[in-house]
């Protein structure tokens, strides 16, 4: 489905409904080097030895990579891999004590180093499987604003953890991105208050954000977007709703294209630069959407891109 609808910009899908280990945190855990994880009642936790949970997660990833290799072995062009970013991972994983990793600076350093090493091996593996393709890396950071704004809950749930300094956040992002020597460096977050300037400092040359929320149109957000474009950063703009069903109202490419053009006009850039700077996307992931809706949303995203090309 992905290769059929998004032949110019396919990605390795994540299918979380298969169970624990196939979702964002479990999949990222398969990439960690010398830091095994296991499932406990409250979620994923670091453990001393790999067990059944990690084996299942690795099996999901292995099967997905085999399927990607079979379907796209001769693909020429970009292939995107999305991986849970270091801060969302640190805010989600627990230490053996039950506290979040993000609460322990030393544990965070170890986690970032482990993730960077694992991501480098993951990208190299996919590049070897798809020798004609260019692999680009996307870090998913939906919880990064919570880390910065001190809203990550404590283990008891009665308080929140202290915020992490912006310079520490950017250093971790740079470390993970530095493990990939080629391809694009994308950060995706569908949160309302994405720290655009900070992500640029962290090494992102592509920002993937949601434009379906009203806060995306605030003056500070517009200023930050404009500065990013001026600095050469490209944008992946979520204009297609990511959740729907067969009974949802039909999606129209013209609606998404109009929203992007409206934003572009507000930013003050010429139409000739639009198609080379912006990639239309869905607002977030497809968890909870029907297969029929997913196909429709992917098709409409492609059609929006084609419309932007024609109008440039």
Secondary structure, DSSP 8 states (H G I E B T S, - for coil): -HHHH-TTEEE----GGG-TTSSHHHHHHHH-SS--EEEETTEEEE-SS--HHHHHHHHHHHHHHHHHHHHHTT--EEEEEEEE-HHHHHHH-B-TTSSBGGG-HHHHHHHHHHHHHHHHHHHHHHHHHSTTEEEEEEEE-TTHHHHHTT--B-TTSSSB-----HHHHHHHHHHHHHT--SS-EEEEE-STT--HHHHHHTT-SEEEEE-SSGGGGSHHHHHHHHHHHHTT-EEEEEEE-S---TTS----HHHHHHHHHHHHHHHT--GGGHHHHEEEEESS--TT--HHHHHHHHHHHHHHHHHHHHH-
